[in-house]
Amino acid sequence: MTQSNTAGRNLAMEAVRVTEAAARAASEFMGRGDEKAADQGAVSAMSRALDGLAIDGSIRIGERPNDGGTKLVVGERAGTGQGPAVDVALMPVEGPTIIAKGESNGLSVIAMAEDGGFLGVPDLYMDKIAVGGGLPPGLVDIDKEPIENLQALAAARDVRVGDLVVCILDRPRHRDVIAKVRQAGARIMLISDGDVSGVIATIWAGSGIDMFLGTGGAPQGVLSAAALCCAGGQMQGRLVIRNEDDARVAREAGFEDRNRKFDISDMAYGGITFAATGVTTGALLNGVHKINGIAVTHSLVLRSTTGTLRFVESHHRFGRLLSAE
């Protein structure tokens, strides 16, 4: 009989092995200009690694059949079927375009939660705001103006608004929010893609990112919420309904109220394990690189039950290469 939750078992190292496999596969296509090959390489590698994981998993956030996906598709089973029953949220590679162009912040990501622990959002856009941990509850609100949220964060951190850095996707749709953040006096880090990396960077002071603002994918929002839930961060999101097609998709997924505001606990809850491995170097993680022919990966692992954050550096096939010299 499978266990009903993940509390009694540490899945952290098993999770990171899955993201390491996907990141290494995607890195082979870094800068080659072929985002489809980068994505498919990561999907195949993650699928193989996940097949051997001793869990009874169900993919809640993953590849979409209408995008041509044949593996790691939403609704599929994951793992061997022998182990704890878990929901799985995954992204074999966030930002295939990042990898194809050799840009920064490429990630491979997976999260596992107790059965029913992830909000099954449709493949729509989501407005998001996120900050890291150690802050008063309810500090920021997606319905407030950027200057109000920035002033609240600055006061809580005992710094000037001008000391804060806000991460925003570099998109035309963010023209207004960029202007408002600059008018408030904060600094901005624009990224070309990869809003999961932008959100989770808020949990680590060394990243230099204090807040994430803007619109990105709703599935990426759930993955980001999983990480922030583990680290005590704060996040809110709201589905973006641009037209009647979006409204129909939302209704079919069970979301009738287009104005509903999701808190972090709405999107991810329970015993959560989160792992991310860098494909290309970004604010939080180094990308895959080789030292004397040995592939080196840099990963982040979070667990909600213990409140731990670990950075894992792995040297792959290290002993085998040494013994062959």
N, C-alpha and C positions, 0 to 999 in steps of 0.2 A: 504494500500500500504506500502511495506517495505521501510525503509530508505536505501539510497545507500551507506552510510558510517557510521563509528562509532564515528565520531567527536562529535556528540551531546549527546552522552550517555556514562557514565562511566561504563565499564564492568569489572572493576578491581576486585571487591569483588565477583562478579558472577563467574569470571574465577578462582579465588583462591578456591572457594568452590568445583569446579570440581576437581582440583588437590589435594585438601585435601582428598576428598572421595577416589580417586585412591590410594593415598599414605597410607592412613589408611588400606585399603584392602590389599595392597601389604605387609605392615609391619607385618601382621599376619603370613607371610611365611618366615620372616627373619631368616636366619640360618638353615632352615629346609631341604636344599639341593634339593628343587623342584622348579626350575626356571620356568617351565611351569605353575605350580599352582600360583606362584607369579604374572606372567604376566597375566594370565586369570582372577585372582581376581581383578587386577587393571583395566583391560579392562572392565569387567562387571560393576564395581563401577563407572568408569568414564562415561561409556555409559549411565547409569541411571541418573547421575547428569547432563550430557549434554542434555539429552532428555527434561529436564525441563527448559532449558535456553531459554529465550525469544529472540532468534535470528533466522534469516533465513540463516543458515550456510551451507557451502560446505567444506568437508574435502579435503584439498589439500596435506597434509602430515599426514600420519596415518598408520594404519595396512595394511598389504598386503594380498590380497586373496590367493596368492600362498604360503603364510606361514600358511594357515589354518585359517586365521582370518575371523570371521563372523560379528564382530562389529567394529565400528570406522574405516571402510575400506575407502581407498582413493576413492573419487568420491561420497560417500554417502552424504545425507543431514544430517544436524545437527541442533538441537534445535527444538523449537515448530513451526518454520516457521513464527512466528509473531514477527517481530522486524527487526533490521538492517540487511542488506545483508552483510555477512562477509565470508572471507576465514578462515578456521580453520587449524592450524597445531598442532599436538598433539603427545605425547608419554606417554601412561598410566604409564609405568615404564621404565626409561632408565637403562638398564643393569639388566635384570632379574637374570643374574648370580651373580651380586653384591648382590642382595637380598638373593638369595639362599645360598650364602657363608657367609652372614653377614658382607660383606666388606663395605667400606665407599663410599660416593658420589652417593648413589641411589637417584633418583629423579622421580617425576611425573611432566610433563610439558605440558602446553597448550599456544598457542598464537593465537590471533585473529587480523585480519587486514581488511581493506577495501576490498571490492570485487575485486579480482585480485591482491592482495597485496603480495602473496607468489609465489616464483619460484617453479614450479612443477617439481622437480628433480626426476630422476629415482633412484631406489634402488641400487646405486653403491657407490664406495668409492669416497672421496673428499680430496684433499690436502688442508690444512687450515693454516692460520696464523691469530692471533687475539691479539689485545691489548685493553686496556680500554679507557675511555674518557679523555677529557681535553688535548689532544695532537695535534700537528700540523697536518693538513690534509695530507694524503699520506705519513705518516711517515714510514710505513713498506710496504714491497712488497714481495709477495710470490716468485718472480723470483730472489730475491737477496739472497746471502749467509747468513746463520744465524748470522755470525759475523757482517755483515753490518747492519742488522736489530737490533741487540742487541746494537751496538754502537750508532745507531740513537736514540733508546729508552733511553739509558743511558744518552746521551747528553740532550735530551728533559726533562728528569726527574732530571738532574743535580746530577746524582749518578754515581758510578762506575759500569762497566759491572758485576763485581763480586757481586754487591748488588742485581742483578736481579735474579728472579726465573722463569724458563720456565717449564710449564706443558706439559708433553708428555705421550701419551699412551705407556705402557710397552709392546711393540710388537717387534718381530725380524725385521720387516720391517723398524723400526726406528733406527736401529743400527748406520747408518751413521749420521743421524741428531743428535742423542745423542752425538756421538763423536765430531761433529763439535761444538755443544753448549758448551761442556766441554772444548774443545780447545780454544774457545773464552773467557772462564773464568767465564761464568755464572753458576749458580746453577740450578739443575733440580729436579722437583717433578714428579716422575713416578707414574702413576695411572693405575690400572688394567683394568678399564673400565669406561665408562661415560664421553665421551668427551664434551657433552653439559655442564655438571657441570664444566669441566676444562676451557671451553671457557668463560662462563659467570662469572666465578670467577675473571677474569681479570678486571671487572668493579668495584670491591669493594676492596679497599686498605687493609682492614682487612683480606682478604683471603690469603695474602702472595704470590699470583700468579701475575706475571707481563705480561706474554706472553704465548700464546698457540701455539704449533707447531706440525705438523704431519698430518697423514692420518686417517680419521674416516668416518663414514657414511655420505653420501650426505644429506639425510633428516635431520639428526642431525645438519648438517651445516646450513640449512635454519632456524631451530628452534633457533640455537645459534645467527644467524644474526638478528633475530627478537628482541632478548634481547639486543644485542649490539646497534641496531638501536635506541632503546628507550633511551639508556644510553650514546649515543654519542661516542661509541667505534668504532674501526676500524677492519675490517675483509676482507680477500680475500680467495677465494676458486677456485679450478679447479677440474673437474671430472677426476678420475683416470681410464684410459682405459687400462686394463691389457691384453686383448685378443680380438679376433673377436666377441665373445659373448657379452662382455662389449660394444664394438662398436655398435653392433646391437641394444642392449637395449637403448643406448644413442640416436641412430638415430630414433628409434621408439618413443622416448619421445620428439623428435624435436631438439635434440642437434647434429648438424652436425659437428661443429668445435670442435675437441677434445682438442684443445689448448686454448679454450676460458677461460679467467680469469674473475671470477665473483667478483665484489665489493659488499659491504654490501647492497648498494641500488639496486643491481640487484636481490638480494635474498629476501629482505623484505623491504617494503616501505609503505607509507601512515600512517593512524592512526592505531597504533599497541598497543595492550594490551598483556602483557606477564605475566604469572604466573608459578611459580615452587614451589613445596612442597618437603621437604626432606623426604625420606623414611628411609635412614640410614644417620648418621652424616657425613658431609664432610667439605671441606674448607670454604664453603659459608653458608650452612644451617644445622641446627640440624635435626636429624631424628625423627620419631614418637616415643614417649615414653609415659609412663603412670605415673601419680602422684595420689596416693590414688584411683586408678581405673579409673581416668579420662584421656582420650587420649589427648595428647598435640601435636600440629603440628606447624612447623616453615616454613614459606613461604616467598617468594620474589615476589613482584608485581611491574611491570614497565609499564609506559604509555608514548608513544612517544609524544602525543599532549601536555602534561604538563611537560615532562622531569622529572617526579617524580619516585623515588625508595622508596618502602615501605617494611619493614619487618613486617610480620603479625604472631603473636603467638596466636593460637586459642586453647581454652580448650573446648572440645566437650562434649555435654550432661551435662555440668557443673551444671546448675540450677536443672535439673531433678535428678541428683545424690544427690545433697545437700538436696533437698526436701524429698528424700526417707530415709535419715538418721534419 
